[in-house]
């Protein structure tokens, strides 16, 4: 069997599995997604710091980084400014630390969802389902993670670049799926990752998360098209939305 025929057979089996699971790719990972909440170990056992973290994520997610200051965060969290400065050097340090923690939670969810999945196509879907559910759980947290990072200074821009590179690391495994002589390099993964991240940013900014709109098939199309080709990737757009 040729490489192209083998991949077609794998995609047919994958589509049959999606229909068997009620049209929700990656449903077998549902029980795993709750395992990876690493925030408690990172935040420690300081309830006041947890309140600061919750207030910061909520307020920045609602109004952006420029709309908050230490005083308003302390008021929302019901802590003293002295306690804030014991936890964080300043407002930017607070944002960056919490962004790292939220991103760590998301990455742990994705890693848990992909655990044990060897096929690149299956891993892409499992990662997409886990990430989508994480974003949909809390719209303010989604904006904090994806939108606010674009207006919080050079350190935040570095975080944004890390997100894109992590997506590219994941997509780069698709090189083995390419048929023929089409040139595929690390640059291919970075371009696709930029398209995926840009679409997520646009959707979160426009309120798609709050409205419960489904855009995961669109993301999977963007992720797989450079490797599978446009015709095969179009199949991803036909997948039933998550429920």
Buried (B, 14 or more C-beta within 10 A) or exposed (E): EEEEEEBEEBBEEBBEBBEEBEBBBBBBBBEBBEEBEBBEEEBEEBEBBBBBBBBBBBBBBBBBBEEBEBEBBBEBBEBEEEBBBEBBEEBBEBBBBBBEBBBBBBBBBBBBBBEEBEBBBBBBBBBBBBBBBBBBEBBBBBBBBBBBBBEBEEEBEEBBEBBBEBBBEBBBBBBEBBEEEEEBEEEBBBBBBBBBBEBBBEBBEEEBBEEEEBBBBBBBBBBBBBBBBEEBBBBBEEBBEBE
